[in-house]
Each structure stands twice: as C-alpha cells, then as structure tokens.
Amino acid sequence: MSELGGNTIKTWDTTHIDSILKKANEANIAVIIGLPIPESKHMYFYNDDAKVASQFKTIKKLVNRVKDNPSVLMWCVGNELVFPHKPSYNKFYGAFNDIVDMIHSDDPNHPVTTTMINFQRKTIFNLKMRTNVDIISFNIFGRIESLSQELKDFSWFWKGPYLLTEWGIDGPWDGTAETAWGAKIEQTSTKKLSNIIPDIKRKCL
C-alpha cells in the first residue's frame, strides 16, 4: 500500500496493535486505532457500572501505552454506533463521553472520531449536541455521489471536519433483488466492476 501511495490505515485489532504499529512505522503508514465498544442498544451493558468501568480501564490503559507511538494518527471510538435521542440512553452517552474525554486529557495530541453509516442528520445532531468527538467519520455504501451535497445542505448546523473511512458500492443489503425465499442476491464481481469503474472515473475527472 505504501508503494502505491497509501499513507493511512484504520484497524480494530487492539489485541495485535503493537505489531501493527511496528509494521506501520516501517512502512511510514499512519494508523487510526479503532476502539470497539458495544452498540447503544445493549443497555444491559451500559446499565452495569462494573462492566462500563472495566471497559474504561482497559481502553485507558491501551491509550496510554501506545499514544506516543509515531504512527498513531487518531482514535475512533466505536464503529457504526447508533446515537439515539431518548434520555433512556444517557448511560450510553456517559460511557462514550468518558472515553472521549479521557483521550482528550491523556492524549491531547491525537483527535477522536467515531463512524456512522452513510450521512444521517439525526446522528450528526446527536454527535454535536451530546458528544465531544473532534471529527465525524462516514462509512459510505452506494451513496458517495450525494455526500458533498448532503454536507452542504446541512452546513447551517454542522460543517466540521470529517473523514470518509469506508466506501463500497451497493451491497446485497440495500435495495437488491431477492430469491423466492427472501435471501438477498449479491451482484457478481463482473457486475460490481461495471458499476464501480464509471463512478470512479466521474469522481476523478
């Protein structure tokens, strides 16, 4: 990847993070370290103070152990989490912000982000009003052509920094044909290629 001009990766593998950072250093690659946490719907977890405290302690230990590694670029707290509006999720927000605030305090040199699936106004609203993340990351599937306009149309409320951390064409989960028994039919590799090449050309011109 480095030879092809790539300069950054994102990883959710905190178990092998030391070897990942070592290889990244050798290849002059920056690393966004993903910190997996349970989805907000798992309130049984967030209502358990002992579980939340254990998660916080583990993440804090990891942050402080590798924060000075030159390949660390930023931290990503949670992947494609749902950020609900209801007060019943306050403990989720509390645990999430405790992690973000701890990183800001212990490692002020590296910003914090989190990811969402596609562009979602409600999620951006809740991220701005109820969290302290520095950057919003988008995992885009099949809607990359509309992202710029969506960001522009919502700039009256939010126009902060963002990352496009994943991109893929339409998958079998989104508006595709189904078998008689309701299974999604995934496009062949040839069909995917025919869809993706014009899209790439249009965005590079």
Order of alpha helices (4+ residues) and beta strands (2+ residues): beta-alpha-beta-alpha-alpha-beta-alpha-beta-alpha-beta-alpha-beta-alpha
